[in-house]
Amino acid sequence: MDNNNVDATDWRRQHQPCSRQRIVTKIMETLKRHLPISGPEGLVELNKIAVRFEESFFNAATSQDCRII
């Protein structure tokens, strides 16, 4: 294993779940402005989309600076 992978893992371990949720909330706000939603079911689906986006960004980022939105 090279040092770059160790560094990437370390910043992920130190990342607080509340900050990840804050990013999901920001993504949701953006999606709400651009996608039509209706009722609670629409919000649930929108949240699922936002969570998947955040997970993709989090997993693809090579450093914490790389994933700041």
Short mmCIF file of the C-alpha atoms (twelve columns), coordinates in Angstrom:
data_MODEL
# 
_entry.id   MODEL 
# 
loop_
_atom_site.group_PDB 
_atom_site.id 
_atom_site.type_symbol 
_atom_site.label_atom_id 
_atom_site.label_alt_id 
_atom_site.label_comp_id 
_atom_site.label_asym_id 
_atom_site.label_seq_id 
_atom_site.Cartn_x 
_atom_site.Cartn_y 
_atom_site.Cartn_z 
_atom_site.pdbx_PDB_model_num 
ATOM 1  C CA . MET A 1  0.000   0.000  0.000  1 
ATOM 2  C CA . ASP A 2  1.404   3.431  -0.893 1 
ATOM 3  C CA . ASN A 3  1.344   6.513  1.319  1 
ATOM 4  C CA . ASN A 4  -1.288  8.303  -0.798 1 
ATOM 5  C CA . ASN A 5  -3.876  5.648  0.039  1 
ATOM 6  C CA . VAL A 6  -3.063  5.863  3.740  1 
ATOM 7  C CA . ASP A 7  -3.503  9.651  3.684  1 
ATOM 8  C CA . ALA A 8  -6.847  9.337  1.887  1 
ATOM 9  C CA . THR A 9  -8.080  6.828  4.438  1 
ATOM 10 C CA . ASP A 10 -6.947  8.965  7.383  1 
ATOM 11 C CA . TRP A 11 -8.915  12.069 6.372  1 
ATOM 12 C CA . ARG A 12 -12.037 9.948  5.840  1 
ATOM 13 C CA . ARG A 13 -11.778 8.439  9.320  1 
ATOM 14 C CA . GLN A 14 -11.484 11.907 10.834 1 
ATOM 15 C CA . HIS A 15 -14.483 13.292 8.936  1 
ATOM 16 C CA . GLN A 16 -17.496 13.868 11.193 1 
ATOM 17 C CA . PRO A 17 -20.870 12.340 10.201 1 
ATOM 18 C CA . CYS A 18 -22.618 15.649 10.994 1 
ATOM 19 C CA . SER A 19 -20.566 17.432 8.331  1 
ATOM 20 C CA . ARG A 20 -21.516 14.741 5.812  1 
ATOM 21 C CA . GLN A 21 -25.181 15.312 6.704  1 
ATOM 22 C CA . ARG A 22 -24.706 19.062 6.267  1 
ATOM 23 C CA . ILE A 23 -23.445 18.405 2.737  1 
ATOM 24 C CA . VAL A 24 -26.431 16.115 2.027  1 
ATOM 25 C CA . THR A 25 -28.705 18.958 3.162  1 
ATOM 26 C CA . LYS A 26 -26.990 21.409 0.791  1 
ATOM 27 C CA . ILE A 27 -27.355 18.947 -2.085 1 
ATOM 28 C CA . MET A 28 -31.050 18.522 -1.223 1 
ATOM 29 C CA . GLU A 29 -31.594 22.290 -1.264 1 
ATOM 30 C CA . THR A 30 -30.038 22.489 -4.698 1 
ATOM 31 C CA . LEU A 31 -32.054 19.554 -6.025 1 
ATOM 32 C CA . LYS A 32 -35.292 21.076 -4.690 1 
ATOM 33 C CA . ARG A 33 -34.608 24.236 -6.690 1 
ATOM 34 C CA . HIS A 34 -34.119 22.286 -9.924 1 
ATOM 35 C CA . LEU A 35 -36.387 19.238 -9.693 1 
ATOM 36 C CA . PRO A 36 -40.140 19.105 -9.231 1 
ATOM 37 C CA . ILE A 37 -41.126 17.219 -6.069 1 
ATOM 38 C CA . SER A 38 -44.502 16.430 -4.602 1 
ATOM 39 C CA . GLY A 39 -45.374 15.293 -1.125 1 
ATOM 40 C CA . PRO A 40 -43.391 13.376 1.441  1 
ATOM 41 C CA . GLU A 41 -42.587 10.591 -1.023 1 
ATOM 42 C CA . GLY A 42 -40.866 13.090 -3.285 1 
ATOM 43 C CA . LEU A 43 -38.749 14.371 -0.397 1 
ATOM 44 C CA . VAL A 44 -37.750 10.824 0.557  1 
ATOM 45 C CA . GLU A 45 -36.641 10.115 -3.015 1 
ATOM 46 C CA . LEU A 46 -34.798 13.434 -3.200 1 
ATOM 47 C CA . ASN A 47 -32.983 12.581 0.030  1 
ATOM 48 C CA . LYS A 48 -31.942 9.206  -1.381 1 
ATOM 49 C CA . ILE A 49 -30.512 10.954 -4.445 1 
ATOM 50 C CA . ALA A 50 -28.659 13.501 -2.296 1 
ATOM 51 C CA . VAL A 51 -27.177 10.745 -0.103 1 
ATOM 52 C CA . ARG A 52 -25.961 8.855  -3.189 1 
ATOM 53 C CA . PHE A 53 -24.362 12.030 -4.590 1 
ATOM 54 C CA . GLU A 54 -22.600 12.728 -1.305 1 
ATOM 55 C CA . GLU A 55 -21.377 9.132  -1.041 1 
ATOM 56 C CA . SER A 56 -20.019 9.329  -4.581 1 
ATOM 57 C CA . PHE A 57 -18.184 12.583 -3.848 1 
ATOM 58 C CA . PHE A 58 -16.869 11.266 -0.527 1 
ATOM 59 C CA . ASN A 59 -15.576 8.025  -2.053 1 
ATOM 60 C CA . ALA A 60 -14.053 9.676  -5.128 1 
ATOM 61 C CA . ALA A 61 -12.291 12.481 -3.250 1 
ATOM 62 C CA . THR A 62 -8.563  12.097 -2.755 1 
ATOM 63 C CA . SER A 63 -8.464  14.622 0.091  1 
ATOM 64 C CA . GLN A 64 -10.845 16.573 2.283  1 
ATOM 65 C CA . ASP A 65 -10.074 19.745 0.313  1 
ATOM 66 C CA . CYS A 66 -11.079 17.944 -2.861 1 
ATOM 67 C CA . ARG A 67 -14.627 17.270 -1.691 1 
ATOM 68 C CA . ILE A 68 -15.633 20.580 -0.105 1 
ATOM 69 C CA . ILE A 69 -18.826 21.827 -1.706 1 
# 
